[in-house]
Amino acid sequence: MKGRLFLIPSSLSDSPVDQVIPAYNKKVVSNIKHYIVENERTARRMLIKLGITTPIDELKFHTLNKHTTNEDIPAFLNIAETADLGLLSEAGTPAVADPGSEIIALAHKRNIKVIPLVGPSSILLAMMASGLNGQNFAFIGYLPIKNPARTKKIKEVEKRSQTENQSQIIIETPYRNNQLLHDLITTCSNSTYLCLAIDITGKNEFIQTHRIEYWRTHKPEMNKIPAIFIIHKKV
């Protein structure tokens, strides 16, 4: 019997796992012994939080990270020819601003059933709570790190948000959050809206949307805290 590839979300913060992960997911992971993960240590910790019933030392972990080559990937799926396999995210949902799309694409080619499990996505939770256009939005991902490329990209994204009436979702490495906020409020127009969604689902969760002119004098501390930025210059 051919196995299945389960896409397993992880919690975004240290909040109790049962607040953000359905009980059904716990039943699924208790029947899986092979996992594709970005970091084995954090994967073990997440599975323990989920209350997995299989002894953790009986599980097999296959690492998928920046050092993984395209030649390594096909072997990861061999187990799914005969047994269930889990693709476990570091935080949030697999393959959404997260590694794994190559694994999933190959699973489809091999006719391995892909099953996404419900769980938290910081991108969608931020969009939901922003009050901006959730009918038309784009995930931009990371901006260029250095100027003038970063300033040019911010202006392009801001213009696109206006011409297409489209919310633009941006992420950043947490230790560069303060610099990105500075660059956004320096570059964007006063009337452009900016949502800051910080520590989503965490005990210090902060989600607010205001015009750029507001953020210039009300900058929250967000260094080294996971965050989502959404901008929208309305027509």
Secondary structure, DSSP 8 states (H G I E B T S, - for coil): ---EEEEE-B-SSSS-GGGTS-HHHHHHHTT--EEEES-HHHHHHHHHHTT--S-GGG-EEEE-STT--TTTHHHHTGGGGTS-EEEE-SSBSTTSSSS-HHHHHHHHHTT-EEEE-----HHHHHHHHH-S-SSSEEEEE---SSTTHHHHHHHHHHHHHHHTT-EEEEE--GGGHHHHHHHHHHHS-TT-EEEEEESTTSTT-EEEEEEHHHHTT-----TTS-EEEEEE---
